Amino acid sequence: MDPAEAVPGFHIVAVRLDQRGETFGLGERLVGHHLVESFFGDRQHPRPQSIEQILAFPHRFPPHAAIASDKVPVRRSLSASQVLQGCFTVFLDTPNASLLKSRCRPSAESAGRQSTEPENQVTRVRICVLGSTALTVGGTRVRMPPLTTKLLLRLVAAEGEAVPVTRLYRELWGLPHDGQVTRAHRTQVQQRISELRKAVDAGEDSASPLVRTEQMLSGPYPESAYRLVPDRDRLDCMEFIELVNEATCSDPATAVVLLNRALGLWKGRPLQEVAESDFAEPLVRRLMGTLDTARGELVRAQADLGHPELALPVAEERAAGRPDDSAAAAAVRSLRRRVRARRGDEILRREFTGISTRLVVKAGDLFDQHDANMAVGFCDTFDTATENDVIISRDSVQGQLLDRVYGGDRGLLDRALRKGLQRVEPSGTEHVRDKPKGKRIRYPIGSVVPLSLPGRRVFAFVHCRQGNDLVTRSDRDDLRLSLECLWADVAVHGLRKPTAIPLVGSGLARVELELEQLMILIIDTFLASSRSERHTPELRIVVRPGDLHAIRISEVARFVEALDHHGQAPGELRGRLLDSATFTAKGHARS
């Protein structure tokens, strides 16, 4: 291009992406309507109607311009299509070309043409060969005879190449007795081609049919040949390959999206009905190799994004298909180590997507959960004295709260409790004669006091009663009520943080329930509360490592796995595990 003929200071947008990420194409329609209206027209300036008007228009591209070239000089003598094609060509050499390559798929045939027929008025044909062959037209399955299906697959296997009629007959019907394909044989192929056309070209542009007829010189005389020319939106294996190729050039986050979309197309062995035929073998081998590449790339992308738990099942599936590949097996072992390291001491995890929360049971120390709120059970007098373990045991969760959070400053903890209890109506007051030791003001079961710590809360809640003999007692109903009140208060004061809770009721509260029942009761009340109001992203039940041997976590896991995504259990299972007075594992009793 002669620089003297260039118009300085003006540039043309090459390609525009619409809101769905599709391209309008390259051609007159871009200049005549979509591109001009979106990038140049407004209330103050009339919308230009030609390339000449655009050249006289002030240079401005709003922020939503997806792709533009700032280096292409424009001559007035060029047509709109030439200008746009020139911009497109130059853009491919720019650093941002990956955006165009991942979103746009222009072809030589479509570069200067754009259909004026609305897409929703075109009957869409979809050919699926990744698995059992399926042909749909406008979303409706089209049934074809087996031989016509094999003919379609033969054309798919040609990957856009024309296949002569004689070869089609030999490969699908078999070699004639005399070895010669006659006119009668060719007629049989043509009849099947006609049948195939009626199916795949339904509603397609008559000027661009998917099955095309050509003439080839494969002997002394020309003969008919047939070619299948679908774009990737109509043929799943083509879309599959292109998505994987795009993903290999993309950043990890985009690659995950593209690869999951590609793997979602995979329904089984490709070209199943002809997979053993020689003509199908090259494409089948290529698709199987692309499948392996897709899985490997997805494993790497998920690992790069810090999600080894999402990479692991893909790596396991890949390794299963490559039993002799030591590298694939090593990748699985490495991911398993990363998952175990990430989960640390977790022994049970379940996501409840329907209510946007999760359950985690882990072995550890409640007071090491610095990223979470804590729930600590108290008796109804909110006693805090731990001297000589007479009123409150120093080893209890209450006693540890005093020592490890409040530094043993009982006065500081009592002041925080008194402040929170100002909103709670006492249930009674004991006489010093009846209760000479400890606090004497009683509060109802279910009373909750949120104690403020930097960035989180401690929820002190009443789940048991302390007798005048200083012995604490509780039962299943009291514990359920206290937990229901706890979750309601967490919803208000929990700062939307995870909530960590010990196995309340398992110690001096003397709740007559098995440890598995206690844990399930905590889980059940929490999920019921979360279904009515989402308040915390995670319930974390923290069990002391020394207590694990006494809990059959597998029974809890059996209950949890039976829940749906909203945390609801089948009635029979819930009744058996929650309401039974005794709890025995399936097939045997607790020893």
Secondary structure, DSSP 8 states (H G I E B T S, - for coil): --GGGS-TT-------B-TTS-B--SSHHIIIIIHHHHHT--SSS----SHHHHHTS-----TT-----SS----TTS-HHHHHHHHHHHHTTSTTHHHHHHH----TTTTT----S-GGGS--EEEE-BSS-EEEETTEEE---HHHHHHHHHHHHTTT--EEHHHHHHHHT---TTS---HHHHHHHHHHHHHHHHHHTTTS-TTS-SEEEEEEESSSSEEEEEEE---TTTBHHHHHHHHHHHHHTS-HHHHHHHHHHHHHH--SSBTGGGTTSTTTHHHHHHHHHHHHHHHHHHHHHHHHTT-HHHHHHHHHHHHHT-TT-HHHHHHHHHHHHHHHHHHTTEEEEEEEGGGTEEEEEEES-GGG-TTSEEEEEEETT-----GGGSSS-TTSHHHHIIIIISTT-HHHHHHHHHHHGGGS---EE--TTT--SS--EE--TT-EEEEEETTEEEEEEEEEEE-TTS-EE--HHHHHHHHHHHHHHHHHHSTT--EEE--TTSSTT--SS-HHHHHHHHHHHHHHHHHH----SEEEEEE-GGGGGG--HHHHHHHHHTS-TTS---HHHHIIIII-SS---TTS---
